[in-house]
């Protein structure tokens, strides 16, 4: 069940509520690229940092920035491309983290 939540549900929900909502609002308000990133990275970073401190701080900032970049990069093509490429990137990252954690627990 945790795998389903981490690899399927979290990327879908977080992309919709963080990247799509905040970046689209920033675009609508004609904010600069700096603010578009900030409005996406900060809400992504906060729950990840608080949940898994101190490792969540680094991963929250890095993945928050990476996912914002992914959304903004593909947004030039279409919102659909931006949404699904960001969900896929997030899901692959979470799957890799889950696999790494499972391996480290299993091995030792």
N, C-alpha and C positions, 0 to 999 in steps of 0.2 A: 504494500500500500504506500509506503514511504517513497518508493521508486516512482510510482504513478504521480504522486503529489509533486515531487522534485523535478521530474523530467518532462511531465506533460502539463500539469495544472499550473504550477508556479510560473513557467515561462509564458503561458497564455495570459494569465491574469496580470502578472507584473508588466508585461509588454503593453497590454491594453491600459492599465491604470497608471503606469509611469511614463513609458516612452511616448505612447500615442497621446494620452491626455495632456501631459505637460509640454511636450514639444509642439503639439498642434496649437495649444494656447499661446505659447511663446511666438509661434509663427503668425498667428492671428493678431497678436498685439504688436507685431513687427519688431520684436526684440532682437538684439544682436545675437550672433552665433554663440558668443560667450554665455549669454543668459539662457539660450536654448539648451546648451550643455548643462549649465548649473541647475536649471529647473528639472532636468531629467536625472542628473547624477545624485543630487542631494536626497530626494525621496527614495532612490534605490539604495543608496549607501546606508542611510540611518537604520532601517530594520535589520540589515545584514550585519552591520557593525555591532549593534546591541545584542543580537542573537548569538554571535560567535566571536566575541571580543577575545583576543586582539586580532585574530586572523581575518575576521569579517571586515575589519577596517580596510585592510589592503585589498582584499578581494572585492569588497563593496565599491571602493573607489575605482579600481581597475575595470571591473566588469560594468559598473555604472557608466563609465566613460566609453568603454568599448561598445556597449549596447546603444548608447546615445549616438555614437558615431555610425554604427550600422544602420540605425533608423534614419538618421539624417542623410546618409549616403544613398540609400535606396529610395528615400522619399522623393528624390529627383525624378525617379521613374514612375512610381505610383505609390499610393498609400498601402495598397495590398502587398506590393513587393516589399515595402518597408516593414510592414507588420510581420509577414511570414519569414523574412530573412532574419529579423530580430528574434522572433520566437525560436527559430531553428538554431541560431547561434547560442542562445541562452540554454536551450534544451541539450545541445551537445556538450556545452560546458558543464552543466549539472550532471549529465551522464558520466562524464570523465571524472568529476569529483566523487560521485557515488562509487564508481569502479575503483578509484584509488583508495578510498576509505575502506571499502569491502576487502580489497587485497591486503591493506595494511593490518586490518583486524584478523583476517584469515591467516596471514603469514606470521604475524607476530607480535 
